[in-house]
């Protein structure tokens, strides 16, 4: 391990833990928190680059930020990550270039993203099991409703999966067996996730407790204005309008994903150092 990276590792842990605390308390991570990690990491890299007359240490940080900036936007606009998670990923891009070589850093980026997605999926699954256990009665009532709503899609997926199995057996293509398994499982996972969302992730709050970025569960009509749910969440302008609403407003809350960053960083450090 290059000792210069110790400071970057320490601040990464501090900022991720801070993000986790914010995520569990408010279901959001403040922009200033994520952006301050970018500033601290790049400032540290710039200082060492000047001190050792090695500009590559700073450039690697810029490259990492640029790569993760692109990935974060892809994940955000494909609705894989929420805004706070995407910005935390951007910030870690300035931290993670631990190798003195460009190709070494690219492998580190790849390992981290794969670990983040894999461990994040596993963590989200465990978290969802806990939610189901805590809300078992509601889930037991909701799952059949969602199953009925998507029954046609489940049937179509089943028939397509059977077709692929037949093709795989006729042409002896063993690798094709994975696809029908995924086609069969995915609709059930979607119904499971949708059931959890409906019975465990929706809550009613007063207009005064809404914050920027909150996800509306349904349209809210105020006079002639109608505020519609969007992936970006509530804007500051929409919040000002909703402040006039006197009833309860339903919002959706996602699973706090920030612990996945901590798990991925720990495993990454164990693998590369």
Legacy VTK file of the C-alpha trace (Angstrom):
# vtk DataFile Version 3.0
C-alpha trace
ASCII
DATASET POLYDATA
POINTS 273 float
0.000 0.000 0.000
1.293 3.461 -0.903
1.197 5.471 2.308
-0.099 8.553 0.479
-3.392 6.692 -0.062
-4.005 6.180 3.665
-5.523 9.638 4.020
-7.842 9.032 1.050
-8.972 5.714 2.542
-9.657 7.327 5.917
-11.717 10.196 4.487
-13.617 7.750 2.254
-14.684 5.774 5.324
-15.612 8.946 7.224
-17.704 10.342 4.366
-19.425 7.026 3.626
-20.348 6.546 7.292
-21.649 10.131 7.357
-23.710 9.402 4.243
-25.131 6.236 5.833
-26.224 8.175 8.927
-27.934 10.807 6.765
-29.550 8.154 4.572
-31.117 6.291 7.496
-32.193 9.459 9.300
-33.582 11.479 6.379
-33.585 9.061 3.425
-31.275 11.438 1.577
-27.611 12.412 1.447
-26.929 16.152 1.336
-25.293 17.452 -1.847
-22.758 19.481 0.136
-21.601 16.304 1.897
-20.854 14.452 -1.338
-19.341 17.488 -3.055
-17.099 18.203 -0.067
-15.554 14.737 -0.463
-14.694 15.599 -4.076
-13.115 18.882 -2.969
-11.099 17.313 -0.117
-9.858 14.376 -2.220
-8.797 16.514 -5.194
-7.244 19.191 -2.960
-5.191 16.509 -1.198
-4.089 15.051 -4.527
-3.167 18.506 -5.840
-1.103 19.246 -2.712
0.866 15.976 -2.948
1.354 16.421 -6.695
2.976 19.792 -6.096
4.944 18.543 -3.075
6.420 15.533 -4.930
6.409 17.167 -8.390
4.282 14.278 -9.676
1.243 15.670 -11.478
-0.072 12.177 -12.296
-1.326 11.700 -8.744
-3.734 14.601 -9.298
-4.571 13.617 -12.885
-5.509 10.083 -11.776
-7.976 11.679 -9.359
-9.493 13.755 -12.162
-9.726 10.709 -14.424
-11.399 8.705 -11.637
-13.890 11.504 -11.031
-14.639 11.739 -14.773
-15.164 7.973 -15.127
-17.427 7.774 -12.094
-19.252 10.955 -13.147
-20.206 9.185 -16.389
-21.158 5.967 -14.570
-23.189 7.856 -11.965
-25.205 9.588 -14.674
-25.808 6.289 -16.469
-27.014 4.671 -13.242
-29.126 7.700 -12.325
-30.895 8.151 -15.655
-31.429 4.386 -16.011
-33.041 4.585 -12.536
-30.592 2.234 -10.860
-29.331 4.846 -8.361
-31.083 7.718 -6.654
-29.486 11.171 -6.768
-27.608 10.931 -3.454
-26.153 7.517 -4.311
-25.067 8.727 -7.759
-23.293 11.766 -6.284
-21.549 9.634 -3.667
-20.303 7.404 -6.493
-18.953 10.487 -8.305
-17.136 11.585 -5.149
-15.510 8.190 -4.653
-14.150 8.411 -8.185
-11.709 11.066 -6.929
-10.650 8.767 -4.064
-10.298 5.319 -5.598
-7.352 5.717 -8.012
-4.895 4.002 -5.642
-2.591 2.652 -8.356
0.208 4.691 -9.992
-0.812 3.259 -13.390
-3.884 4.091 -15.458
-4.697 0.452 -16.240
-4.314 -0.494 -12.586
-6.851 2.159 -11.656
-9.266 1.028 -14.360
-9.231 -2.453 -12.829
-9.843 -0.935 -9.383
-12.832 0.985 -10.797
-14.201 -2.189 -12.377
-13.785 -4.230 -9.180
-15.458 -1.542 -7.087
-18.479 -1.142 -9.382
-18.997 -4.909 -9.631
-18.673 -5.274 -5.863
-21.049 -2.352 -5.338
-23.720 -3.868 -7.572
-23.310 -7.425 -6.264
-23.078 -6.587 -2.563
-25.721 -3.884 -2.980
-28.118 -6.414 -4.478
-27.446 -8.903 -1.690
-27.812 -6.226 0.991
-31.065 -4.930 -0.568
-32.451 -8.468 -0.619
-31.663 -8.976 3.078
-33.114 -5.555 3.904
-36.297 -6.427 2.012
-36.625 -9.701 3.982
-36.460 -7.700 7.201
-39.179 -5.363 5.924
-41.366 -8.318 4.997
-40.951 -9.853 8.459
-41.809 -6.535 10.106
-44.861 -6.033 7.876
-45.840 -9.641 7.231
-49.608 -9.137 7.488
-49.619 -6.263 4.991
-47.251 -8.105 2.649
-49.370 -11.260 2.742
-52.365 -9.219 1.619
-50.497 -7.165 -0.989
-48.572 -9.929 -2.797
-51.666 -11.673 -4.282
-52.956 -8.281 -5.506
-49.696 -7.494 -7.294
-49.461 -11.043 -8.638
-52.914 -10.653 -10.168
-51.949 -7.261 -11.675
-48.922 -8.763 -13.438
-50.286 -12.270 -14.032
-50.354 -11.833 -17.807
-46.700 -10.734 -17.896
-45.769 -13.712 -15.700
-47.563 -16.085 -18.081
-45.826 -14.591 -21.143
-42.420 -14.832 -19.425
-43.120 -18.455 -18.552
-44.003 -19.393 -22.145
-40.928 -17.589 -23.513
-38.750 -19.344 -20.915
-40.167 -22.741 -21.951
-39.482 -21.888 -25.609
-35.829 -21.108 -24.840
-35.485 -24.362 -22.883
-36.804 -26.319 -25.877
-34.400 -24.509 -28.230
-31.485 -25.170 -25.859
-32.323 -28.892 -25.675
-32.842 -29.303 -29.421
-29.633 -27.521 -30.410
-27.664 -28.651 -27.341
-26.813 -25.092 -26.245
-26.192 -25.464 -22.525
-25.297 -21.797 -22.031
-28.798 -20.813 -23.169
-30.357 -22.445 -20.081
-29.443 -19.418 -17.942
-31.708 -17.090 -19.947
-35.012 -18.973 -19.364
-34.202 -19.224 -15.654
-33.815 -15.451 -15.496
-36.967 -14.930 -17.566
-38.890 -17.133 -15.163
-37.538 -15.593 -11.937
-37.554 -11.900 -12.875
-41.377 -11.360 -12.941
-41.688 -12.908 -9.465
-38.885 -10.689 -8.152
-40.629 -7.675 -9.657
-43.944 -8.603 -8.018
-42.091 -9.181 -4.743
-40.400 -5.753 -4.974
-43.649 -4.030 -5.981
-45.458 -5.639 -3.038
-42.776 -4.411 -0.617
-42.973 -0.928 -2.116
-46.754 -0.761 -1.689
-46.976 -2.161 1.834
-43.679 -1.064 3.402
-42.227 1.918 1.533
-45.205 4.284 1.274
-46.006 6.654 4.110
-48.143 9.745 4.664
-46.493 12.951 5.846
-47.613 16.521 6.342
-46.563 19.082 3.740
-44.251 20.775 6.247
-42.107 17.630 6.553
-41.475 17.245 2.833
-37.926 17.795 1.622
-36.411 18.400 -1.794
-35.959 15.116 -3.652
-38.831 13.276 -1.942
-40.710 10.915 -4.255
-44.440 11.477 -4.502
-46.520 8.298 -4.475
-49.371 9.827 -6.462
-50.501 13.087 -8.045
-51.250 15.954 -5.668
-53.759 18.579 -6.853
-53.642 22.077 -5.395
-56.194 24.379 -7.003
-55.545 24.197 -10.719
-52.006 22.910 -10.261
-51.172 19.219 -10.267
-47.825 17.980 -8.947
-46.924 14.632 -10.504
-44.452 12.006 -9.264
-41.063 12.004 -11.002
-37.792 10.099 -10.664
-35.942 13.331 -9.858
-38.196 13.853 -6.840
-39.706 17.101 -5.645
-38.037 20.300 -6.809
-37.692 23.425 -4.693
-40.415 25.100 -6.771
-42.800 22.182 -6.226
-42.072 22.227 -2.486
-43.184 25.859 -2.260
-46.480 24.957 -3.909
-47.020 21.895 -1.708
-46.478 23.940 1.460
-50.009 25.263 0.894
-51.474 21.750 1.000
-53.200 21.066 4.311
-53.756 17.320 4.097
-51.381 14.382 4.291
-49.218 13.611 1.266
-48.105 10.102 0.371
-44.431 9.656 -0.499
-42.325 6.626 -1.446
-39.109 5.780 0.348
-36.428 3.571 -1.121
-34.099 1.140 0.638
-31.098 3.068 2.048
-28.385 1.970 -0.394
-25.384 3.788 1.105
-24.236 0.821 3.279
-23.439 -0.960 0.004
-20.666 1.580 -0.644
-19.096 0.719 2.718
-19.268 -3.036 2.051
-17.809 -2.598 -1.450
-14.933 -0.420 -0.219
-14.008 -2.865 2.549
-13.955 -5.856 0.201
-12.070 -3.864 -2.461
-9.325 -2.945 0.023
-9.038 -6.580 1.120
-8.644 -7.634 -2.526
-6.113 -5.054 -3.749
-3.913 -4.492 -0.687
LINES 1 274
273 0 1 2 3 4 5 6 7 8 9 10 11 12 13 14 15 16 17 18 19 20 21 22 23 24 25 26 27 28 29 30 31 32 33 34 35 36 37 38 39 40 41 42 43 44 45 46 47 48 49 50 51 52 53 54 55 56 57 58 59 60 61 62 63 64 65 66 67 68 69 70 71 72 73 74 75 76 77 78 79 80 81 82 83 84 85 86 87 88 89 90 91 92 93 94 95 96 97 98 99 100 101 102 103 104 105 106 107 108 109 110 111 112 113 114 115 116 117 118 119 120 121 122 123 124 125 126 127 128 129 130 131 132 133 134 135 136 137 138 139 140 141 142 143 144 145 146 147 148 149 150 151 152 153 154 155 156 157 158 159 160 161 162 163 164 165 166 167 168 169 170 171 172 173 174 175 176 177 178 179 180 181 182 183 184 185 186 187 188 189 190 191 192 193 194 195 196 197 198 199 200 201 202 203 204 205 206 207 208 209 210 211 212 213 214 215 216 217 218 219 220 221 222 223 224 225 226 227 228 229 230 231 232 233 234 235 236 237 238 239 240 241 242 243 244 245 246 247 248 249 250 251 252 253 254 255 256 257 258 259 260 261 262 263 264 265 266 267 268 269 270 271 272
